[in-house]
Amino acid sequence: MDMTDLWPQLVAFGQVVAIDLVLAGDNAIVVGMAAAGVPREKRATVIFWGIGSAILLRIIFALLTTQLLALIGLTLAGGVLLLWVCWKMFRELQAGGSDEVTPDEALDVPAQNTKSMGTAIGQIVMADLSMSLDNVLAVAGAAKDHPTVLVLGLLLSVALMGAAANAIAHLLHRHRWIGWVGLAIITYVALDMIWRGGHEVIEHTAMFL
C-alpha cells in the first residue's frame, strides 16, 4: 500500500483510539458514581448492568448511525451534537474530577444517601444512551471515508468498555492531560463534521434552486 494512502488511515485510527479511550473512561466514571449511591450489596449488580448496557448500546448505535450519517443533513446534526459533548467535557475537565468514582472504587466507598437499584440503573442507561451515541458519532466522524478504520474503531470501543473501563477511568483520573487531548480531537472531529455536513446541505439545497 502506498504511504499516501496509509498515512490518512493511520491518522484517522489514532484519532479514533483517543476518542474511544476518553469516552470509555467517562462512561465508566458515570457507572461508578451511580453505583456508589446504592446499598453496598447491590453495587456489583448495578455496575454489571451499567457496563452491559453501554456495550449493547454501542453495538446498536454502530449498526444504525453509520447508515444514518449517509443521509443529507445528519452529518451536520451529528457534528452539532458532538460540539455540545465537547462543552460538557470542557466543564468536567475544568472541575478537576475530585468527586469521580470508578466502578471498582464504587464497591468499597462509604455508604451515601442511598437510592434504589432501579433508579441507579435507569440513570446509567439514560447516560449510556447519550454517551454511546456520542462515541459512535465521534468514531464515524473521525474515520470519514476509511471503512476499515471505522469497523476497527467501533470494535475497539466495545472492547474497551467490556474489558478495560476501570483501568481507563483510573488512567484519565490520574493524568488529566489525556482528557484534554481527547477533548481537542473530538472538537476537531465535531467541527469537521459540521463543515462537511454544511457543504452537503448547501450542495443538496442548490440542486433544487
N, C-alpha and C positions, 0 to 999 in steps of 0.2 A: 504493500500500500504506500502511495506517495505521502511524504510528510505534510504536504499542503492539505491533504485530506485528513490525515491522522491528527494533526495539531488542534483543529477546531473541536474534534471529538474529545480529545484529552482535556481541553479547557472546559468544555461543557460537563464532562464527567466530574472534574474537580469541583465545579460549582454545585453539582448535584450532591456529591458526598458532603460538602459543607452544609448544605440545606438540610439533608437528612439527619446529620448529627445534631444540629441546633434544634430542629423541630421535634426530633425524638426525645431529646433531653427535656425540652419544655413540656412535652406531653407527659413524660414520666413524673415530673415535679407536680403537675396538676393532679395526677393519680395519687401520689404520695400525700399531698396536702389534704385531699378529700378523705383519704383513708384514715388519716390521723384524727379525724373528727368523730369516728365511730368507736364503740367499745372495743377494747384490745382484742378480744377473742374473735371478732368479726372482721378485723382489718385485712387478714390474708385473703378472705373471700372477696372483699371489695377490690383489692389490688388485682386479683386474678381476673375479675370481670372488667376492670378498668383497662388493663393491658390487652385483654382479649378483644374488647370492643374496638380498641384503637387499631389492632391488626386487621380485624374484619372490615372495618370502615375504610381503611386504606385500600384493601383489595377491591371493595365495591366501587369506591370513587375512581380507582385506577381504571377499572373497566368502563366506567361511564364518562369520566371527564376528558380523557384523551380523544374520545369520539366527538364529544360536545364542542371541544375547542375548534373543531373544523368548521363549525357554524359561524357565519359572519356576525361579528359583534361580541361574541363570548370571550375571545382573547382579550379584548379591551375591558370587558367587565371583570374578567379574572385578574387582570393587572391592577384594576382599581381596588379589588378585594385584597390583593396581596399588599398594596400600599397601606391599607388600614391595618393589616397584620404587622407591618413594619413599625407603624406608630405605636401599637401596643407593645411590641418587643422593645422599642426605644424607651418607653416609660418603665418597663420592668427592669431593664438593664441599669437605668438611672437610679432606680430604687435600691439596687445593690443586692437584692435577694437574701437579706438576712433572715427572713422568715420561711425560706424554702425548706421543704421536707421531701426527701426522695422516698420511693416505695419501701426500700429496706429499712430506712430510718423510721418510717411510719409505724413499723411493727413494735417499736420499743419506746417511742416518745411518751411522756406522761399524758394521762387522760385529760382531754379538753372538755369543753361543753359539748357533750355528745349529741349527734343526730342519728337518725335511723339509717340502717344499711341501705334501704331502698332509696332514701333521699340522697345519700352519698353516691350510689351507683348512677342515679338519674343525673346528678350534677356532672359526673365524669363522662357519661355518654353524650350529654349536650356539648361538653367541651371537646370531646373526641370528634364529634360531627364537624365542628368548625376546624379543628387542628388537622384532621385527616384531609379535609378538602384543601386547606392551605398547603399542606405538604405535597399533595398530588399536583395542584396547580403550579407550585413553585418548581417541582421537578420537571413537569411538562414544559413550562416556560423556559427553563434553563437548557433542556435537551434540544429544543427547537426542532430542526429537521433531521435529527440523528436518532432513528428508532431504536438502535441498539443501546444507546446511552439512556434513552427513556425507559426501556424494559429493565436494564440493569439498575437504574436509579430507583424504580418502583419496587423491585425485588429487595434492594438494599434497605429501603425504607421499612418494609415489612420485617425483614430480618433484624434490624436494629431495635425495633420496638419489642420483638419477641425475645431476643437473646441478650441485648446489651443496654437496655433502657436505664437500669440502675447505674451502671458504670459511666454512661454518657452524662447522666444527670449530675453525678459527683464531679466529673471532669469539668462540666460547664460551671458548676458552683465554685470550684477551686480556681479555675482560670477564666475569669470573666471576659478576657480579650477574645476568646474563641466566639463568644456570643456576639461581640461587636463585629467581628469578621463576617459571621453568618448574616448579621443584620445588613451589612453593606452589600453582600452578594444578593440577598433576597430583594433589597431595594433596587439594585441594578436590574434584576430579572423583572420586577414589577414595572419599572419604567420602560424597559424594553418591550414588555407585553402591551403596555399602553400605546407605545409608539407604533408597533406593528399592527395592533388591533385597530388603532385610529386610522392608519393608512388603508386597512382592509375596508373599514366602514366608508371612508371617503371615496375610495375607488368603486365600491359597490353602489353607493348613492349616485355617483356621477354617471353610471350606466343608465339611470332612469331619468336623468335631467336632459 
